[in-house]
Structures are given as structure tokens and as C-alpha cells.
Amino acid sequence: MGYVPKQASFPRNGGIIPMSLRTVHFVMPGGVDDPSAPSGGNAYDRRACLDLPGFGWQVQRHTVAGDWPRPDAEARAELARTLRELPDGAVVLFDGLVACSVPEVIVPEAEEGRLRMAVLVHLPLGDETGLDTDVAAELDARERAVLRAVPAVVATSDWAVRRLVSHHGLDPDRVHVAAPGADIAPLAPGTDGVSRLLCVAAVTPRKGQHRLVEALAAVADLPWTCALVGGLHQDPDYVTHLRGLIREHGLDDRLELTGPQTGAALDASYAAADLMVLTSYAETYGMAVTEALARGIPVLATDVGGVPEAVGRAPDGGVPGILVPPENPAAIAAELRGWFGEADVRRRLKAAARSRRAALGGWASTAQSLAGVLRRLPTEPRRAA
């Protein structure tokens, strides 16, 4: 997602490219490369494939088509067939969107012990906003069965590690963190230093764009414009509701739903932004936050999940963003009014964002963490709980 500096595809480990690579079989959802539905999880998976060879692991990709995490019989059969065809002792890294929904496939494989398995959890399945209560409970139970069966679990923030350990009763020694990295990009020039707002997130209930619309309606007297950049096909009913809300408040000419963006188009949106706004109900980390900070753009976000870790602090202790309580459009509106009205606030946040930019961890750190988990798999006990 976004700007990728011109550099070798495989990051160096201590200045040395490993001469002998082990193989990890990375099982991912079929849509991982779909440009119409970009997501942080997909971007993470693709980047891990690029960077793991620099830490001794050749990646064999296995994409499994299906409506994950609610696959049909054909998708489940394809996954089972993929695993059967792997050689004994193979190291397998699963995207949790695939693995956590099918304990009937994963648990027997884990109990047999033929494969060395780890599951990468981008978002606990039951945490997706808008799920029917029974569906959420079923997905939660399925995920628990899978994560208790496999030798290792990887989460994307310290918050997510704590959440998985406590919620599913996992052995904390079997749950590891590999936080997303960030590519340092050119500093965003912005528009005028204050008025251009940007939200980069799939347009879904979990991302909570309706709260942002309500907050913006409350500060309609201020001279803002806002771009909502993100996929429009994941939840068409929510998109329709959001468009109606925008019309209801008379914001059509100031608030644009651009659809998904990647590459140069996304870079241009970031370059024009003065402030990143994220109003999610749930985030295990918040890659859009660090993508903004990698360009020196300050952040206004809801205080949920791993977002505080993504926002972080500058080396001098400065905070490059403002965190607001979830479920509170009035708090978002109040902070926006402060952003527009207080030049000192803007200067402080921008200075902290630029300082934080220089201290962000890169994707090489992510790959190194993943490689460490994979390397330990052969000697770890079979069960995680």
C-alpha cells in the first residue's frame, strides 16, 4: 500500500543475504492481490513474502479462493487438498482469515503433527463489526479451537497478543508479536497545512466512517475537505447508508468517497493530506496510521485496540496524534475544531509526526520477527494452549 522506496526487494540481515534458504508455505486468501479490495492484512502478507527471504526463508505462496471467513465446501476442500500435498515436516504460515474459520481442516493436521504450523492473526474473526451475534460467537469458537491446536500464533501488536491470550486462554509463550513495518516516504506537503483531511480505510461498519461524517457535519462551519479512500464493495449496504448520510448533511461537495487506491494515486492522496483521521471501532494495529506518520502527517484516531501503539511517541516523547474515545462523534468534532483553531496544536503535532517518522520500524523488523517464530517451530510443543 502506498509509497515503496526504490531498494532491493530482499532486506539485508546484518548486511548478509542468507545463501541457503529454508521454505515456508504461506497460505493466504485468494483475494490477497485484488486491487479493488486493498487491506492492511493483504498488504502485510504480500510484504512478508518479499522480505522473509532476507532472513533465511523462501516463501511458497498458496492462495485459496473462497469467501473467507465463511467458506463454502469447495473452498474448504481446496484448503485441505493444499495441505495434503505439502511434504512431511513442511513449515506452514497461515493467514488467520483462512485458518481460523476451519478447525475441521486445521485441528486434525495440527494434532497429527505432520506439518509445522503457525497462524498469523490480523483481526480476531469475532471482532468484525456488524456481525450477527450467533455468527460472531460461532467464528469466535472456531478461532479458539484453531489457535489452541497450532504450535504458534502471531499477532500484529502487543495489544493483540494480550487480547488473544486472555480471550482464547492461550499459553502466552506460544503467542508472538510481529508488528507491521512502514516505509519512510517523502514528507507530505499537504494542501494548506490545515484543511485537507484524509481517511484511508475500507468503507465498512468496523471502520466507522459514519462517525466521521457526523463529526464533520458538526464542524461544517470550518473550511475542511475530506477524502475517504477505501474499498466500496465489502459492505454495499453500509456504503449506501454512508452516501445517504453525506447527502442528508449536505456534504456532497466536501466529502469524497474515492474508492480503493494504490500506488501513485494513494501517494497523491497522502501528499495532499494535512491530517489523517481514523474512526474505527476495532483495530489490532492500524497500518494507515503509520503510513501517514511515515510522511509526517499527524493523526486523529479513535483509542481502540493497537492504535495507540501505531501512533506511538516521537523520540523526544512528543505524541504525533490525538486519540479520542470510540462511539463519540462529538469528541472527534471537538478535536477537529481545536486543530483548525489552534496553530500551536498544529505545530506541535506536525513536529511530533515528523520526529516519529524518523523512528518508525521498517518491514525488515517485521520479517525478522516472523522468521524467528518460524525458526523455532520444529522444537516447539505441538499445542499452543
C-alpha positions as CSV (number, residue, x, y, z in Angstrom):
1,M,0.0,0.0,0.0
2,G,1.3,3.4,-0.9
3,Y,4.9,4.6,-1.5
4,V,7.6,1.9,-1.6
5,P,11.1,3.3,-1.8
6,K,13.4,2.0,-4.6
7,Q,15.5,-0.6,-2.9
8,A,16.4,-4.3,-3.1
9,S,13.3,-6.5,-2.7
10,F,15.0,-8.6,-0.1
11,P,16.1,-6.7,3.0
12,R,19.5,-7.4,4.4
13,N,20.0,-9.2,7.7
14,G,23.1,-7.7,9.3
15,G,24.4,-6.9,5.8
16,I,24.4,-10.6,4.7
17,I,21.9,-12.3,2.4
18,P,21.5,-15.9,3.5
19,M,23.0,-18.3,0.9
20,S,20.8,-21.2,2.0
21,L,17.0,-20.6,2.3
22,R,14.5,-22.8,4.1
23,T,11.0,-22.9,2.7
24,V,7.8,-21.6,4.4
25,H,4.5,-22.3,2.7
26,F,2.3,-19.2,3.2
27,V,-1.4,-20.0,2.9
28,M,-3.4,-16.8,2.1
29,P,-6.9,-15.9,1.0
30,G,-7.4,-15.9,-2.8
31,G,-8.1,-12.1,-2.9
32,V,-4.7,-11.1,-1.4
33,D,-3.6,-9.4,-4.7
34,D,-7.0,-7.9,-5.6
35,P,-6.5,-4.2,-6.2
36,S,-10.2,-3.5,-5.8
37,A,-10.1,-4.6,-2.2
38,P,-6.9,-3.5,-0.6
39,S,-6.5,-4.1,3.1
40,G,-3.8,-3.9,5.7
41,G,-3.8,-7.7,6.1
42,N,-3.3,-8.3,2.4
43,A,-0.5,-5.7,2.3
44,Y,1.2,-7.3,5.3
45,D,1.0,-10.7,3.7
46,R,2.5,-9.5,0.4
47,R,5.3,-7.6,2.1
48,A,6.2,-10.6,4.3
49,C,6.6,-12.7,1.1
50,L,9.0,-10.1,-0.2
51,D,11.1,-9.7,2.9
52,L,11.3,-13.1,4.5
53,P,14.0,-14.3,2.1
54,G,16.3,-11.7,3.6
55,F,16.0,-13.6,6.9
56,G,16.5,-17.1,5.5
57,W,13.0,-18.1,4.4
58,Q,12.0,-18.7,0.8
59,V,8.2,-18.2,0.5
60,Q,6.0,-20.6,-1.4
61,R,2.6,-18.8,-1.8
62,H,-0.6,-20.8,-1.7
63,T,-3.7,-18.7,-2.3
64,V,-7.0,-20.4,-1.6
65,A,-10.1,-19.0,-3.2
66,G,-13.2,-18.6,-1.1
67,D,-15.5,-16.3,0.8
68,W,-13.3,-16.3,4.0
69,P,-14.0,-16.5,6.9
70,R,-17.3,-18.1,5.7
71,P,-16.0,-20.5,3.1
72,D,-18.2,-23.0,1.2
73,A,-17.5,-26.7,0.9
74,E,-15.4,-26.2,-2.3
75,A,-13.1,-23.7,-0.5
76,R,-12.6,-26.0,2.5
77,A,-11.8,-28.9,0.2
78,E,-9.3,-26.8,-1.7
79,L,-7.5,-25.9,1.6
80,A,-7.5,-29.5,2.8
81,R,-6.1,-30.6,-0.6
82,T,-3.4,-27.9,-0.5
83,L,-2.2,-29.1,3.0
84,R,-2.3,-32.8,2.0
85,E,0.0,-32.1,-0.9
86,L,2.7,-30.4,1.3
87,P,5.7,-32.6,2.2
88,D,6.1,-34.0,5.7
89,G,7.8,-31.6,8.1
90,A,6.8,-28.6,5.9
91,V,6.7,-25.2,7.7
92,V,3.3,-23.6,7.1
93,L,2.3,-20.0,7.9
94,F,-1.5,-19.3,7.6
95,D,-3.3,-16.1,7.3
96,G,-5.8,-16.3,10.1
97,L,-8.7,-15.2,7.9
98,V,-8.3,-18.6,6.2
99,A,-7.1,-20.9,9.1
100,C,-9.2,-19.7,12.0
101,S,-12.5,-20.3,10.3
102,V,-12.0,-24.0,9.6
103,P,-11.0,-26.0,12.6
104,E,-12.3,-29.1,10.9
105,V,-9.4,-28.8,8.5
106,I,-6.7,-27.3,10.7
107,V,-7.0,-29.1,14.0
108,P,-6.6,-32.7,12.7
109,E,-3.5,-31.5,10.8
110,A,-2.1,-29.9,13.9
111,E,-2.8,-33.0,16.1
112,E,-1.2,-35.3,13.5
113,G,2.0,-33.2,13.8
114,R,3.0,-33.8,10.2
115,L,3.2,-30.1,9.4
116,R,4.9,-27.3,11.4
117,M,2.2,-24.7,11.6
118,A,1.8,-21.1,12.7
119,V,-1.2,-18.8,12.3
120,L,-0.9,-15.0,11.7
121,V,-4.0,-13.2,13.1
122,H,-4.6,-9.9,11.5
123,L,-8.0,-9.4,13.3
124,P,-9.9,-11.8,15.6
125,L,-12.8,-13.1,13.5
126,G,-15.4,-12.3,16.1
127,D,-14.3,-8.7,16.3
128,E,-15.5,-7.7,12.9
129,T,-18.2,-5.0,13.4
130,G,-21.8,-5.7,12.3
131,L,-21.8,-9.5,12.6
132,D,-24.9,-11.2,13.8
133,T,-24.4,-12.3,17.4
134,D,-24.7,-16.0,16.6
135,V,-22.3,-15.7,13.7
136,A,-19.7,-13.9,15.8
137,A,-20.0,-16.5,18.6
138,E,-19.5,-19.3,16.0
139,L,-16.5,-17.6,14.4
140,D,-15.0,-17.0,17.9
141,A,-15.4,-20.6,18.9
142,R,-13.8,-21.8,15.6
143,E,-10.9,-19.5,16.0
144,R,-10.4,-20.6,19.6
145,A,-10.2,-24.3,18.5
146,V,-7.6,-23.5,15.8
147,L,-5.4,-21.3,17.9
148,R,-5.3,-23.7,20.8
149,A,-4.3,-26.5,18.4
150,V,-1.4,-24.9,16.5
151,P,2.2,-24.6,17.9
152,A,2.5,-20.9,17.3
153,V,0.3,-17.8,16.9
154,V,1.5,-14.4,15.5
155,A,-0.3,-11.2,16.3
156,T,0.4,-7.7,14.9
157,S,0.6,-5.7,18.2
158,D,1.3,-6.2,21.9
159,W,-2.4,-5.3,22.5
160,A,-3.5,-8.1,20.1
161,V,-1.2,-10.6,21.8
162,R,-2.8,-9.8,25.2
163,R,-6.3,-10.0,23.6
164,L,-5.7,-13.4,22.1
165,V,-4.1,-14.8,25.2
166,S,-6.8,-13.7,27.5
167,H,-9.8,-14.2,25.3
168,H,-8.8,-17.7,24.0
169,G,-6.9,-18.9,27.0
170,L,-3.7,-19.4,25.1
171,D,-0.2,-20.1,26.5
172,P,1.5,-16.7,26.3
173,D,4.8,-18.4,25.4
174,R,3.1,-19.5,22.1
175,V,1.8,-16.1,21.0
176,H,4.3,-13.8,19.4
177,V,4.2,-10.2,18.0
178,A,5.3,-9.1,14.5
179,A,4.1,-5.5,14.2
180,P,3.7,-4.1,10.7
181,G,6.5,-2.0,9.3
182,A,6.4,1.3,7.5
183,D,8.4,2.6,4.5
184,I,9.6,6.1,5.1
185,A,8.1,8.2,2.3
186,P,8.7,11.8,1.2
187,L,7.2,14.3,3.6
188,A,3.7,15.2,2.6
189,P,3.5,18.9,1.5
190,G,-0.2,18.9,2.4
191,T,-2.7,21.4,1.0
192,D,-2.6,24.5,3.2
193,G,-1.4,22.9,6.4
194,V,-4.8,22.5,8.0
195,S,-7.9,21.9,5.8
196,R,-7.4,18.7,3.9
197,L,-8.5,15.6,5.9
198,L,-7.8,12.0,4.8
199,C,-9.3,8.7,5.9
200,V,-7.7,5.5,4.4
201,A,-9.9,2.5,5.3
202,A,-12.2,0.1,3.6
203,V,-15.7,1.5,3.8
204,T,-17.2,-0.9,6.3
205,P,-19.0,-0.7,9.7
206,R,-15.8,-1.6,11.6
207,K,-14.0,1.4,10.2
208,G,-16.8,3.7,11.4
209,Q,-16.8,6.3,8.6
210,H,-20.4,7.3,9.6
211,R,-19.0,8.7,12.9
212,L,-16.6,10.8,10.9
213,V,-19.4,12.1,8.7
214,E,-21.4,13.0,11.8
215,A,-18.4,14.8,13.3
216,L,-17.7,16.7,10.1
217,A,-21.3,17.8,10.0
218,A,-20.9,19.3,13.4
219,V,-18.0,21.4,12.2
220,A,-19.4,22.3,8.8
221,D,-18.7,26.0,9.5
222,L,-14.9,25.2,9.2
223,P,-13.2,25.2,5.8
224,W,-12.4,21.5,5.5
225,T,-12.5,19.0,2.7
226,C,-12.1,15.2,3.2
227,A,-11.3,12.2,1.1
228,L,-12.5,8.7,2.2
229,V,-10.1,6.3,0.4
230,G,-11.0,2.7,0.6
231,G,-12.8,-0.3,-0.9
232,L,-16.6,0.2,-1.6
233,H,-17.5,-3.4,-2.3
234,Q,-17.1,-5.2,1.1
235,D,-20.4,-4.0,2.5
236,P,-22.6,-2.3,-0.2
237,D,-25.4,-1.6,2.3
238,Y,-23.1,0.3,4.6
239,V,-21.8,2.3,1.6
240,T,-25.4,3.2,0.6
241,H,-26.1,4.3,4.2
242,L,-23.0,6.4,4.3
243,R,-23.8,8.1,1.0
244,G,-27.2,8.9,2.3
245,L,-25.8,10.3,5.5
246,I,-23.4,12.6,3.5
247,R,-26.4,13.8,1.4
248,E,-28.5,14.3,4.5
249,H,-25.9,16.7,5.9
250,G,-25.3,18.5,2.6
251,L,-21.6,17.5,2.5
252,D,-21.5,16.0,-1.1
253,D,-19.2,18.8,-2.4
254,R,-16.8,18.5,0.5
255,L,-16.6,14.8,1.3
256,E,-15.5,12.4,-1.4
257,L,-15.6,8.6,-1.5
258,T,-12.8,7.8,-3.9
259,G,-12.9,4.1,-3.8
260,P,-9.7,2.0,-3.3
261,Q,-6.4,3.5,-4.2
262,T,-2.9,2.0,-4.5
263,G,0.4,3.2,-5.9
264,A,0.7,6.7,-7.3
265,A,-2.9,7.5,-6.6
266,L,-2.7,6.7,-2.9
267,D,0.7,8.5,-2.7
268,A,-1.0,11.6,-4.2
269,S,-3.8,11.4,-1.6
270,Y,-1.3,11.2,1.2
271,A,0.8,14.1,-0.3
272,A,-2.3,16.4,-0.2
273,A,-3.3,15.5,3.3
274,D,-2.9,17.8,6.3
275,L,-4.4,15.4,8.9
276,M,-5.2,11.7,8.9
277,V,-8.5,10.7,10.5
278,L,-9.3,7.1,11.5
279,T,-12.6,6.4,13.3
280,S,-12.5,2.6,13.7
281,Y,-14.4,0.5,16.2
282,A,-11.6,-2.1,16.2
283,E,-8.0,-2.3,15.0
284,T,-5.3,-4.7,16.0
285,Y,-2.7,-2.1,14.9
286,G,-3.7,0.5,12.3
287,M,-1.3,0.4,9.3
288,A,-2.9,3.5,7.8
289,V,-1.7,5.4,10.9
290,T,1.9,4.5,10.3
291,E,1.6,5.1,6.6
292,A,0.5,8.7,7.4
293,L,3.3,9.1,10.0
294,A,5.8,7.8,7.5
295,R,5.0,11.0,5.6
296,G,5.0,13.3,8.6
297,I,1.2,13.6,8.7
298,P,-0.3,13.9,12.2
299,V,-3.2,11.6,13.2
300,L,-6.6,11.9,14.8
301,A,-7.9,8.4,15.7
302,T,-10.2,6.5,18.0
303,D,-8.5,5.0,21.0
304,V,-9.1,1.3,20.2
305,G,-7.0,-1.8,20.1
306,G,-3.5,-1.4,18.9
307,V,-4.0,2.1,17.5
308,P,-2.1,3.7,20.4
309,E,0.9,1.5,19.6
310,A,0.8,2.6,15.9
311,V,0.6,6.3,16.9
312,G,3.4,5.8,19.4
313,R,5.7,8.6,20.5
314,A,8.5,10.6,19.0
315,P,12.0,10.0,20.5
316,D,11.6,13.2,22.5
317,G,8.3,12.0,24.0
318,G,6.1,14.0,21.7
319,V,2.8,12.5,20.7
320,P,2.1,12.7,16.9
321,G,-1.6,12.2,17.2
322,I,-4.8,12.8,19.1
323,L,-6.7,9.8,20.5
324,V,-10.5,10.1,21.1
325,P,-12.9,7.7,22.8
326,P,-14.8,5.4,20.5
327,E,-18.5,6.0,20.0
328,N,-18.1,9.7,20.4
329,P,-18.5,11.9,17.2
330,A,-18.7,14.9,19.5
331,A,-15.2,14.3,20.8
332,I,-13.9,14.0,17.2
333,A,-15.7,17.2,16.3
334,A,-14.1,19.0,19.3
335,E,-10.6,17.9,18.4
336,L,-11.2,19.0,14.8
337,R,-12.2,22.4,16.0
338,G,-9.1,22.6,18.1
339,W,-7.0,21.5,15.1
340,F,-8.4,24.3,13.0
341,G,-8.4,26.9,15.7
342,E,-5.1,26.5,17.5
343,A,-2.0,27.0,15.5
344,D,0.2,25.8,18.4
345,V,-1.6,22.5,18.4
346,R,-0.9,22.0,14.7
347,R,2.7,22.9,15.1
348,R,3.2,20.6,18.0
349,L,1.5,17.6,16.3
350,K,3.3,18.2,13.0
351,A,6.7,18.4,14.7
352,A,6.0,15.2,16.6
353,A,4.8,13.4,13.5
354,R,8.0,14.3,11.6
355,S,10.1,13.1,14.6
356,R,8.1,9.9,14.9
357,R,8.5,9.3,11.1
358,A,12.3,9.0,11.5
359,A,11.9,6.4,14.3
360,L,9.3,4.1,12.7
361,G,10.3,0.4,12.4
362,G,10.7,-0.9,8.9
363,W,9.3,-4.1,7.3
364,A,12.7,-5.8,7.9
365,S,11.9,-5.9,11.6
366,T,8.5,-7.5,10.8
367,A,10.2,-10.2,8.7
368,Q,12.8,-10.8,11.3
369,S,10.1,-11.4,13.9
370,L,8.2,-13.7,11.7
371,A,11.5,-15.6,10.8
372,G,12.2,-16.1,14.4
373,V,8.8,-17.7,15.0
374,L,9.2,-20.0,12.0
375,R,12.7,-20.9,13.0
376,R,11.5,-22.1,16.4
377,L,8.6,-24.2,15.1
378,P,10.4,-27.5,14.8
379,T,11.4,-27.5,18.5
380,E,8.1,-26.1,20.0
381,P,5.5,-28.3,21.6
382,R,2.6,-29.2,19.3
383,R,-0.2,-27.4,21.2
384,A,-0.5,-23.6,21.9
385,A,-2.9,-23.8,24.9
